């Protein structure tokens, strides 16, 4: 799959048989803060060429939660 302009596109030309199972696996592997539509704000707390750390604001449930993003081609963070 590829993500282009927030649209998930299946690379193979056939759709999965178990679409519900696919969505469940995606939700299990993606941080839950991506699914909270309630006035969620994001503050970048650290940024360099390989790493970004963000803090979520505006949601009572996710206030102060931090997520770390690392470029896929960068060396592992130890």
N, C-alpha and C positions, 0 to 999 in steps of 0.2 A: 504494500500500500504506500501511497504517497500523500502528503498533506500539501495542498496548494491553495492559497487564499482561504484557509480555514475549511476547505472542502476535502473530505477523505475520499480518495479514489482508489478503487481496487485495480491493481496492476494487471492481474490475470483477467481474462475476458469473461470469466464466469463468476457469478456471485456465490458466496458460501451457502451451503444448504441450511446450516443452522445460524441464521442471522441473529437471533436472540442470544445464542451462546457467544457469538462474536462480540456483540455489544457488551455482554457481561464481562468478557475477558478484557476488553478495552477499558471499561470502568474500573476493573480490579487493578490494572497496570498503570493507570493514569491517576495522578494525585487528585483527591476529591475537591480541592479548591478550584479546579478547572470546571466543575459542574455546579458551582454556587452562583446563581444569577442575582443575588440580593445585594445590590449596591456595593459590589466588591471592588476595592481599590488595591493597587499594587505600588509599593515603594521599592526602588532598587537600593539595596543597602551596600552592595559591593559589585564591582564590575571590572573585569580585565579582558584580555584577548581570548581567554579560554574558559572563564568562570563567571557566572552571574548569580548573585544571591538576592532574592526578593522577599519582602515581607508584605503580607496581606492585611488590609485595613477595611473598615466599614461593615464588616459582618461580625455579629456577636459570636457566631460559631467558629469563625476562622481568624478572628483578630489576633495578630501577632504570629501566626503560623508563617514559617519560612520555607522556601523551596530553593534548592540548589540546582542550577542548570549548568551542564558542562558540554562543551563542543564534542561531537563524536570523534573527531580526528585529533583531539588534544591528548597529551600524556595523562595517565591516571593521577588523580590527586591522592596523596598519601597522608 
